[in-house]
Amino acid sequence: MLQHVYERSRLASCVERVIVATDDERVATVVEEFGGELVLTGRHPTGTDRVAEVAARMDCDVVLNVQGDLPMIEPEMLSEAAKPLLDDPKLCMATLCTPIKDTAEWERRDVVKVVMDAQNNALYFSRSPIPFHRDALGDPLGYRHIGLYAYRRSFLVEYARWPRGRLECAEELEQLRALEAGVTIRMVVVDNAGVEVDTAEDLERARRMLEGRV
């Protein structure tokens, strides 16, 4: 799965370099076996902090964080995440979301939901179903956050120096550290992001879908 994500990411038109950042020797062995570029990092509380360690050594403006649990990732998704930062030099961070129309997905705690303002800026992320529908369920029920981020490199390095926030620790969602600090996170809505592998059932479903695409 990791190799698939790596190779799909390399196809994105906006990407100049793809690096796997890990502190796990097992992951490192897999990357070396398929010939990917690897950086071994120190231990970090979140993936964003890990990416920040690597970004601090690089000379670039925008950094993308593509999590290895996105086997159905399309190269265009990386470009869509980066576009808000390329278009607006004031923005520091952007990420993706997709509509939720399935009640079971809506209720799963491992599916992260996001609510946005009228400009598609994130208001809050939660593992709980948000927003609460008082009278009747909407269509879509809400929006699922996709674990693909774009950051301004200078912001990312600064972010890693901040202490973990109260909401970040409560939800175990690293993007809340930025919201708690008053940072604007621009959301980009995409039609479908496929499966994010959070459970064994997700992994099996992703395998079946990938086999069907061959």
C-alpha positions, 0 to 999 in steps of 0.5 A: 500500500505504501508503495502505491501511495508513493508512486501515485504521489510522484505522478502529481504535476505539482510535485518535484520530490517525494520522500517517505519520512518515518521512525520505523525500521520496518517501514524503512525496509519496505521503502528501500526495497521498492527504491523510494527516497527515505528519511529516518526521523526522530520520534514525534507526537504527530505526522505533521511534526515528523514532516516539519523535521524533514521540511526544516532541511529543505529549500522549498515554499510549499510542502505536502503531507500525504499519509500512507493510509490513502491507497486510492489517492489520485495525483490530482488531489495533491494539486488540488490541496496545493492550489490554494497556497499557490494562489494566495501567498497569505494562506499557510495551510490547506487540506481536503474533504469530501461529502458524507452521505452514508450514516454508518460512515457519519457515525464512525469515530475514526472518520474525522468530520469537518465543518466550514465557514462560507469561504470554505475555511475550517471551523472545527474538526471532530471524530463526533458527527458534526454538525448536529442535525436538530430536525432532519438529516441533511444531504450531505450529512457533513464532510469527511476530512481527508488526511492530505495537507499542504503547508507553507514551509515556514509555517510548518517549521513554526507549527512544530515549535508550538505545544500541543493544544487542549483540543488537539489532545482531546480529539487526537487531531493535529490540525486542531493545533493550528485552529487553536492558534488562529491559523486559517485552514482552507478546505478543498472539497473533492467528490470522492477520495476512496478509502482511508485505511483506519481499520482491518476492514478498511484495508480489506476493502481497499485491497478489493478495490485496487484489485478491481482497478487493475 
